Amino acid sequence: MEQRLRDCLSVPYLLAAETVEVAPGSWISRVAYPELPGCSAEAPVVEDALHLLERKRIEMIVRMVGEGRAPPRPRPPLGDCDPVWVARQASLSDEIIALISSNGGNQDALAPG
C-alpha cells in the first residue's frame, strides 16, 4: 500500500513533557512523542524543546517513508493539518519541504535513485 508522506506527517501523536532539575538551580524541559520511538528532545526553554521535537518527528517520518517503512499510526491523520507549514516552522531544509509538497509526498518520490 502506497504511503503518502503528507498523511504520515498529519498523524497526531501524544506528547509527553516534563521539566527536570539536572543540577541545583539548573532546569531543562524534556519532550517526547512516546508513540514514535526515539523521538525526544530537551532544551532549557520548553518552546525550544518543542521546536526540536517537531523537527525530529518530521525528519524521522521522512526517513522511514523514504526507506519504505511505515511510521507508527496510532490514529488517523488530521484532515486540516498542513505538513508543509509545520516543516517550515520547524526550519527544515527546502529539500524536505519540496518532498512533502511534491505529488502528495508518496514514498516513491523519496526512494533512493
N, C-alpha and C positions, 0 to 999 in steps of 0.2 A: 504494500500500500504506500503510495506516494505521500510523503510528509511535506506540508507547506511550512516553510520556516516561519512565516508570519503567524500561522496558527500556533506553532510550538512556542513562539515568543509571547503569545497572548494568553497563555495558561497562567492563572493566578496561583501563586504558592503562598503557603502560610509563612509568616515572618516571625522569627524569634529574636528578641533583643534583650540585652542586659547591660548595665553599667557596672564595671568591676574596679575595685581599688587594687592596683597592681603593686603599689608601694605606698607608704604613708603619704597621703595627700595627692597621690597621682592616680587619676582615673582614666579608664578607656571605655568606649562603647563597643560592644560586640554584637554583631547582627548576623543572621544566617537564614537560609531557606532550608530547613531540615528535610523537606521532601526532595531536594535536589542535592544529593550527597556531595560534600566537598565545597559547597557554595557558601562561603562565610567571609566576613571582613571585620576589621576593627580599626578604630581611629580615636583620637582624643575627643573629637566632636561627633555627635551622633549623625548629623547631616552628612559629614564626610564619609562615615562608615556606610551609610545607606547608599551614597553615590558609588562607592567602591563595590558594594554588594551588587547593585544593579548592573554595573559594568561587567562584573564577573559572571553574573547569571546569563547575560546576553552572549558573552564570549564562549561560555561552556555550551550553551544550546546550539550556537552556530557551529562549533566544533563537532558536537555529537551528530547533528543532522548531516554535516559535511562528510562524516565518516560512515553514514548510513545507520547510525544507532538512534533509537527512539528515546528522547528525553522523557523523564517521568511525567505522567499526565494524570495527576490526581483528580482533576476536574476539567470540564470542557473549557476551551478558550473563551475569553470575553469578546463579545461581538463589537464592543465600542473601543477596543484598545488600538492604539496607533504605535506599533513597534518601531517605526522609523523615527517618530518624535521622541520616543523613550531612548532610542540609541543615540540620537543627537544630544539629548540632555545628559546622557552618561558619557559624553565626549569620546564616543567610539570613532574609529577610523572611517574615512569616506568609503573605503573598500567594503567594510562590513555593512555600512548603511546602503550602499549600492546593491549588495547581495540581498538584503532584506527587501529592498524596493523592487528588484527585478522579478518579473514573472510570478509574483506571489511568493518568491523565495523557495521554490521547490528544491529538494535535495540534489537533483541532477545539476542544478546551477552551481552547487557547491562542490561537486565531486572533483577530485584532482584530475587534471587532464594531461 
